[in-house]
Amino acid sequence: MKDLLNETLYDIINDDPKIYDFFITNGFDNFKNKEMLKIMGKNIKLGMALKSKRINPELFLEKLNAFLKKDSEVDISLEENEVNKSKASKNDVLIEGVLPCPIRIPLLEGIKEWVDAQNKKNDYTIKYELQSANLGLDWVVEKVKTGDANEVPDVLLSAGFELFFDKNLMGQYMENGIFETYFENMNKDFCNENIDLRDPKKRYAIMGVVPAVFLVNKTALKDRKVPQTWDEILSDEFENSVALPMADLDLFNALIVMVYKEYGIDGIKKLAKSYKKNLHPAQMVKARTKAQEAPAISIIPYFFSQMVNGASDLEVVWPKDGALLSPIFMITKKEKADKIKPFLDLFLSEKVGNLFSANGKFPTTNPNVDNHLEENQNFKWVGWDFIYKNDVGKIVREGEKLFDEEIKKYF
């Protein structure tokens, strides 16, 4: 494979014209003017260009490589969807849900190979549809709303709290004991004197988590101190200064739930007062506009912090009181436990755990995987006690409504 960092921008794009759009949408929008591409692109190597734009070369090449594999990715997704066109029988196992985008394709490749092998030796068929998390779970929600447990997938995966913990949605099935998912052994990062992600009612399994941290724009921060805690983020000092992950609904919902638990309704109001921009995490990392326009603080998934390497004006802060934790949940039907167990073993395996932790930077709960977290990198988790004593779905709905009402007062 060519050393693309030492290739000129013009040669890279000229060799494969379809990646022109990729460059335009990933930091090289100045090349919309194709004459500029011809003039400048012939003299500038990719490595030099990325350095000048303060773009992480490793991450850029990873994204480029994923783009170049787009055709094979489409094939995987199409095959996955093709499998599910026919309605699953009661004897089949139906797996549905969403996965974090950065690790979805590697996981699908492994799942496809495993499912093919299982379907050859079993007297039942395993069907699956695992979409990107940013697409949401609307197609599953429609099945859940029927009230018919037979319509609900046998295995359901999702990040966030809204679907699983809404008493009007999955709540009706969970209380009836239809789902039971549990594993005793858990990574020490999530089972210690400060945190325990094991569900005491044995209904939910957590495969991994999406931590959220602070990205500080020092130019926009001006003479203010770099915030170290969530208390500071909600203070008057950071009014109209904080970008929130509203494009990432699972993470935003987790933020609403955490703020409500820790600070109540007043906390939601303070969050709205701090709010400045609604940006995708990748946009937050790139936000180097004029100081008066850029957010001083952005709340981003830990994964996107990799994009700031070499940027002297940006600082990633892991909050001292814990990174916000949005769990990736799995639930499974009790009546099909024997058929589901092999899939549960696969998804909770060390191999899949390494995909989560290393490739996607989503710490895994697998006890045999090193998440490479420092001792001070702890988490802010709402806890099972809070989840089971409250209608978390209602908290999300009413919290979002209050947030929307409050921000209208400032814009």
C-alpha positions as CSV (number, residue, x, y, z in Angstrom):
1,M,0.0,0.0,0.0
2,K,1.2,3.5,-0.8
3,D,2.5,5.8,1.8
4,L,-0.3,8.3,1.3
5,L,1.2,10.9,3.7
6,N,4.1,11.4,1.2
7,E,1.8,11.5,-1.8
8,T,0.6,14.9,-3.2
9,L,-3.0,15.8,-2.7
10,Y,-3.4,16.0,-6.5
11,D,-2.0,12.5,-7.1
12,I,-4.2,11.0,-4.4
13,I,-7.4,12.5,-5.8
14,N,-6.3,12.0,-9.4
15,D,-5.7,8.3,-8.9
16,D,-9.1,7.8,-7.4
17,P,-11.5,10.6,-8.3
18,K,-14.3,9.3,-6.1
19,I,-12.4,10.4,-2.9
20,Y,-12.6,14.0,-4.0
21,D,-15.9,14.4,-2.1
22,F,-14.2,12.8,1.0
23,F,-11.5,15.5,1.0
24,I,-14.0,18.3,0.6
25,T,-16.0,17.1,3.6
26,N,-13.0,16.4,5.8
27,G,-11.1,19.6,6.0
28,F,-10.3,20.5,2.4
29,D,-13.3,22.5,1.3
30,N,-10.9,25.0,-0.3
31,F,-10.6,22.4,-3.1
32,K,-14.1,23.0,-4.2
33,N,-12.3,25.3,-6.6
34,K,-10.7,22.6,-8.8
35,E,-8.3,25.1,-10.2
36,M,-6.9,25.5,-6.8
37,L,-6.5,21.8,-6.5
38,K,-4.5,21.7,-9.7
39,I,-2.3,24.5,-8.6
40,M,-1.8,23.8,-4.9
41,G,-2.5,20.1,-4.8
42,K,0.5,19.3,-7.1
43,N,2.9,20.9,-4.6
44,I,1.5,19.8,-1.3
45,K,1.8,16.4,0.3
46,L,-1.0,15.0,2.4
47,G,1.2,14.8,5.5
48,M,2.2,18.4,5.2
49,A,-1.4,19.5,4.5
50,L,-2.8,17.6,7.6
51,K,-0.1,19.1,9.8
52,S,-0.9,22.6,8.6
53,K,-4.6,22.0,9.3
54,R,-3.8,20.4,12.7
55,I,-5.7,17.2,11.6
56,N,-4.6,13.9,13.2
57,P,-3.0,12.0,10.3
58,E,-3.7,8.6,11.9
59,L,-7.4,9.3,12.3
60,F,-7.7,10.9,8.9
61,L,-6.1,7.8,7.2
62,E,-8.4,5.6,9.2
63,K,-11.4,7.5,8.0
64,L,-10.1,7.5,4.4
65,N,-9.5,3.8,4.6
66,A,-13.0,3.2,5.8
67,F,-14.3,5.4,2.9
68,L,-12.3,3.4,0.4
69,K,-13.9,0.3,1.8
70,K,-17.3,1.8,1.3
71,D,-18.4,-0.7,-1.3
72,S,-17.7,-3.7,0.9
73,E,-19.4,-2.0,3.8
74,V,-22.5,-1.4,1.7
75,D,-22.4,-5.1,0.7
76,I,-22.4,-6.1,4.4
77,S,-25.3,-3.8,5.3
78,L,-27.3,-4.8,2.2
79,E,-26.8,-8.5,3.0
80,E,-27.7,-7.8,6.6
81,N,-31.0,-6.1,5.6
82,E,-31.7,-8.8,2.9
83,V,-31.6,-11.4,5.7
84,N,-34.4,-9.6,7.5
85,K,-36.8,-9.1,4.6
86,S,-38.6,-12.3,5.5
87,K,-40.4,-12.4,8.8
88,A,-38.7,-14.5,11.5
89,S,-40.5,-17.5,12.7
90,K,-41.0,-18.2,16.4
91,N,-38.2,-20.7,16.2
92,D,-35.7,-18.2,14.8
93,V,-33.5,-15.8,16.7
94,L,-33.9,-12.1,15.8
95,I,-31.1,-9.7,16.7
96,E,-31.7,-6.0,16.3
97,G,-30.4,-2.7,17.5
98,V,-27.7,-0.1,16.9
99,L,-24.0,0.1,17.3
100,P,-21.5,3.0,17.6
101,C,-20.5,4.0,14.1
102,P,-16.7,3.7,14.5
103,I,-16.9,0.0,15.4
104,R,-20.0,-1.1,13.5
105,I,-18.4,-2.4,10.4
106,P,-15.6,-4.5,12.1
107,L,-18.3,-6.0,14.3
108,L,-20.6,-6.7,11.4
109,E,-17.8,-8.6,9.6
110,G,-17.3,-10.8,12.7
111,I,-21.0,-11.3,13.3
112,K,-21.7,-12.2,9.6
113,E,-19.0,-14.9,9.8
114,W,-20.3,-16.2,13.0
115,V,-24.0,-16.2,11.9
116,D,-23.2,-18.0,8.7
117,A,-21.5,-20.8,10.7
118,Q,-24.3,-21.0,13.2
119,N,-27.0,-21.2,10.5
120,K,-25.3,-24.1,8.9
121,K,-25.3,-26.3,12.0
122,N,-28.5,-25.2,13.7
123,D,-32.2,-26.2,13.0
124,Y,-33.1,-22.5,13.4
125,T,-32.0,-19.3,11.6
126,I,-30.3,-16.3,13.2
127,K,-31.4,-13.0,11.6
128,Y,-29.9,-9.7,12.4
129,E,-30.1,-6.0,11.7
130,L,-27.6,-3.7,13.5
131,Q,-27.7,-0.1,12.2
132,S,-25.5,2.9,12.9
133,A,-26.4,4.5,16.2
134,N,-26.9,7.9,14.5
135,L,-29.9,6.4,12.6
136,G,-31.9,5.8,15.8
137,L,-34.2,2.9,16.7
138,D,-37.5,4.0,15.1
139,W,-38.1,0.7,13.4
140,V,-37.7,-1.2,16.8
141,V,-39.8,1.4,18.6
142,E,-42.7,0.6,16.3
143,K,-42.5,-3.1,17.2
144,V,-42.2,-2.3,20.9
145,K,-45.4,-0.1,20.8
146,T,-47.5,-3.0,19.6
147,G,-47.4,-4.5,23.1
148,D,-46.8,-7.9,21.6
149,A,-43.7,-9.5,23.0
150,N,-43.5,-11.8,19.9
151,E,-42.9,-8.6,17.8
152,V,-40.0,-7.5,19.9
153,P,-36.5,-8.8,18.9
154,D,-35.0,-11.7,20.9
155,V,-31.8,-9.7,21.3
156,L,-31.8,-5.9,21.4
157,L,-28.8,-3.7,21.6
158,S,-28.7,0.0,22.1
159,A,-26.9,2.9,23.8
160,G,-28.7,5.4,26.0
161,F,-31.7,5.3,28.3
162,E,-34.7,6.4,26.3
163,L,-36.0,3.1,24.8
164,F,-35.0,0.6,27.4
165,F,-36.1,2.6,30.5
166,D,-39.3,4.2,29.3
167,K,-42.1,2.5,31.2
168,N,-44.5,3.0,28.2
169,L,-42.1,1.3,25.9
170,M,-39.7,-1.5,27.0
171,G,-40.9,-1.1,30.6
172,Q,-44.0,-3.1,29.9
173,Y,-41.9,-6.1,28.9
174,M,-39.2,-5.8,31.5
175,E,-41.6,-5.9,34.4
176,N,-43.2,-9.1,33.1
177,G,-39.9,-11.0,33.3
178,I,-39.7,-11.6,29.5
179,F,-36.0,-10.4,29.3
180,E,-33.2,-11.6,31.5
181,T,-29.5,-10.8,30.7
182,Y,-26.7,-11.1,33.1
183,F,-23.0,-11.9,33.6
184,E,-21.2,-12.0,36.8
185,N,-17.6,-11.2,35.8
186,M,-16.9,-7.6,34.9
187,N,-13.9,-5.4,34.1
188,K,-12.5,-3.8,37.2
189,D,-12.9,-0.4,35.6
190,F,-16.7,-0.9,36.1
191,C,-16.9,-3.0,39.2
192,N,-15.0,-1.5,42.1
193,E,-15.7,0.5,45.3
194,N,-16.8,3.5,43.2
195,I,-19.0,1.9,40.5
196,D,-20.8,-1.3,39.7
197,L,-22.5,-1.8,36.3
198,R,-23.9,-5.2,37.1
199,D,-27.7,-5.1,37.1
200,P,-29.0,-6.3,40.5
201,K,-32.2,-7.4,38.8
202,K,-30.3,-9.3,36.1
203,R,-32.4,-7.8,33.3
204,Y,-29.7,-5.9,31.4
205,A,-26.1,-6.5,30.3
206,I,-23.7,-3.7,29.5
207,M,-21.1,-4.5,26.9
208,G,-19.3,-1.2,26.9
209,V,-19.7,2.5,27.5
210,V,-19.5,5.8,25.6
211,P,-17.7,8.3,28.0
212,A,-18.1,12.0,27.5
213,V,-15.4,14.5,28.3
214,F,-14.7,18.2,28.0
215,L,-13.0,19.8,25.0
216,V,-11.7,23.2,25.9
217,N,-11.0,25.9,23.3
218,K,-8.4,28.0,25.0
219,T,-8.9,30.9,22.6
220,A,-12.6,31.1,23.3
221,L,-12.0,30.5,27.0
222,K,-10.1,33.8,27.3
223,D,-9.1,34.5,30.9
224,R,-11.4,31.9,32.5
225,K,-9.9,28.8,34.3
226,V,-10.1,25.5,32.5
227,P,-13.2,23.7,34.0
228,Q,-12.5,20.5,35.8
229,T,-15.9,19.4,37.0
230,W,-19.5,19.3,35.9
231,D,-20.4,21.9,38.6
232,E,-18.2,24.4,36.8
233,I,-19.8,23.6,33.4
234,L,-23.2,24.6,34.9
235,S,-21.9,27.7,36.6
236,D,-22.7,31.3,35.5
237,E,-19.1,31.7,34.4
238,F,-19.8,29.5,31.4
239,E,-23.2,31.0,30.3
240,N,-23.6,30.7,26.6
241,S,-20.2,28.9,26.3
242,V,-20.8,25.1,26.1
243,A,-21.5,23.0,23.0
244,L,-23.7,20.0,23.8
245,P,-23.9,16.7,21.9
246,M,-27.5,17.2,20.8
247,A,-26.9,15.5,17.5
248,D,-26.0,12.4,19.4
249,L,-29.3,11.6,21.0
250,D,-28.1,8.7,23.2
251,L,-25.4,10.8,24.7
252,F,-27.6,13.9,25.1
253,N,-30.2,11.9,26.9
254,A,-27.6,10.5,29.2
255,L,-26.5,14.0,29.9
256,I,-30.1,15.1,30.7
257,V,-30.6,12.1,33.1
258,M,-27.2,12.7,34.9
259,V,-27.9,16.5,35.3
260,Y,-31.4,15.8,36.6
261,K,-30.1,13.2,39.1
262,E,-27.3,15.4,40.4
263,Y,-28.9,18.8,40.2
264,G,-32.6,18.4,39.7
265,I,-34.8,20.7,37.5
266,D,-32.6,23.6,38.4
267,G,-29.7,21.7,36.8
268,I,-31.5,21.4,33.5
269,K,-32.1,25.1,33.5
270,K,-28.5,25.8,34.2
271,L,-27.5,23.5,31.4
272,A,-29.7,25.5,29.0
273,K,-28.1,28.7,30.2
274,S,-24.6,27.3,29.5
275,Y,-25.6,26.0,26.0
276,K,-24.1,27.7,23.0
277,K,-24.1,25.6,19.9
278,N,-25.6,22.3,18.6
279,L,-22.7,20.6,16.9
280,H,-21.7,17.1,15.9
281,P,-18.7,16.0,17.9
282,A,-16.4,16.1,14.9
283,Q,-17.6,19.7,14.3
284,M,-16.8,20.5,17.9
285,V,-13.2,19.3,17.4
286,K,-12.9,21.5,14.3
287,A,-14.4,24.6,15.8
288,R,-11.7,27.2,15.6
289,T,-13.8,30.1,14.5
290,K,-13.5,33.6,15.9
291,A,-13.5,33.6,19.7
292,Q,-16.8,35.2,20.0
293,E,-18.4,32.5,17.9
294,A,-16.7,29.3,19.0
295,P,-17.8,27.5,22.2
296,A,-15.3,27.6,25.0
297,I,-16.2,24.1,26.1
298,S,-17.6,21.2,24.1
299,I,-18.9,18.0,25.6
300,I,-17.8,15.2,23.3
301,P,-17.4,11.4,23.2
302,Y,-14.0,10.4,24.4
303,F,-13.4,8.8,21.0
304,F,-13.3,12.2,19.2
305,S,-10.6,13.5,21.6
306,Q,-8.1,11.6,19.3
307,M,-8.7,14.2,16.7
308,V,-7.0,17.0,18.6
309,N,-3.4,15.8,18.6
310,G,-1.0,18.7,18.0
311,A,-3.7,21.4,18.4
312,S,-2.2,23.8,21.0
313,D,-5.4,25.8,21.4
314,L,-7.5,22.7,22.3
315,E,-7.3,20.7,25.5
316,V,-9.1,17.5,26.4
317,V,-10.3,17.4,30.1
318,W,-11.5,14.2,31.7
319,P,-13.7,15.6,34.5
320,K,-12.4,15.1,38.0
321,D,-15.9,14.0,39.2
322,G,-16.1,11.5,36.3
323,A,-16.7,11.3,32.6
324,L,-20.4,11.1,31.7
325,L,-21.2,7.5,31.1
326,S,-23.7,6.4,28.4
327,P,-23.9,2.6,28.5
328,I,-24.3,0.2,25.6
329,F,-27.0,-2.1,26.8
330,M,-28.0,-5.6,25.6
331,I,-31.2,-7.4,26.6
332,T,-32.2,-11.0,25.7
333,K,-35.4,-13.0,25.9
334,K,-35.4,-15.6,28.7
335,E,-37.5,-18.1,26.7
336,K,-34.7,-18.4,24.1
337,A,-31.8,-18.3,26.5
338,D,-30.2,-21.6,25.1
339,K,-30.3,-20.3,21.5
340,I,-29.1,-16.8,22.5
341,K,-26.3,-17.9,24.8
342,P,-23.8,-18.4,21.9
343,F,-24.4,-14.9,20.6
344,L,-24.2,-13.5,24.1
345,D,-20.9,-15.3,24.6
346,L,-19.7,-13.8,21.3
347,F,-20.6,-10.2,22.1
348,L,-19.2,-10.4,25.6
349,S,-16.1,-12.1,24.4
350,E,-12.5,-10.8,24.7
351,K,-12.3,-10.5,20.9
352,V,-15.3,-8.1,20.7
353,G,-14.2,-6.4,23.9
354,N,-10.9,-5.5,22.2
355,L,-12.8,-4.1,19.2
356,F,-14.7,-1.8,21.6
357,S,-11.8,-0.7,23.7
358,A,-8.9,-0.4,21.2
359,N,-10.5,0.5,17.8
360,G,-13.5,2.5,19.0
361,K,-12.1,3.9,22.3
362,F,-15.3,2.7,24.0
363,P,-14.2,1.1,27.2
364,T,-15.5,-2.5,27.5
365,T,-16.8,-4.3,30.5
366,N,-15.0,-7.6,29.5
367,P,-12.9,-8.5,32.5
368,N,-10.0,-9.7,30.3
369,V,-9.5,-6.5,28.3
370,D,-7.2,-3.6,29.3
371,N,-9.1,-0.4,28.7
372,H,-5.8,1.6,29.2
373,L,-7.5,4.0,31.6
374,E,-5.6,5.8,34.3
375,E,-6.6,5.6,37.9
376,N,-8.1,9.1,37.9
377,Q,-10.2,8.4,34.8
378,N,-13.4,7.5,36.7
379,F,-17.0,7.8,35.6
380,K,-20.3,9.6,36.4
381,W,-22.9,6.8,36.4
382,V,-26.5,7.4,37.5
383,G,-26.7,4.0,39.1
384,W,-29.2,1.1,39.1
385,D,-30.9,2.3,42.2
386,F,-31.8,5.6,40.5
387,I,-32.9,3.8,37.4
388,Y,-35.2,1.4,39.1
389,K,-36.7,4.1,41.4
390,N,-37.6,6.5,38.6
391,D,-39.3,6.6,35.2
392,V,-36.1,7.4,33.3
393,G,-38.0,7.7,30.0
394,K,-40.2,10.3,31.5
395,I,-37.2,12.2,32.9
396,V,-35.7,12.3,29.4
397,R,-38.9,13.5,27.8
398,E,-39.6,16.2,30.3
399,G,-36.0,17.2,30.7
400,E,-35.6,17.7,26.9
401,K,-38.9,19.7,26.9
402,L,-37.7,21.9,29.8
403,F,-34.3,22.4,28.1
404,D,-35.9,23.5,24.9
405,E,-38.2,25.9,26.7
406,E,-35.3,27.4,28.6
407,I,-32.9,27.9,25.7
408,K,-35.6,30.0,23.9
409,K,-35.2,32.5,26.7
410,Y,-31.5,33.1,25.7
411,F,-31.8,33.1,21.9
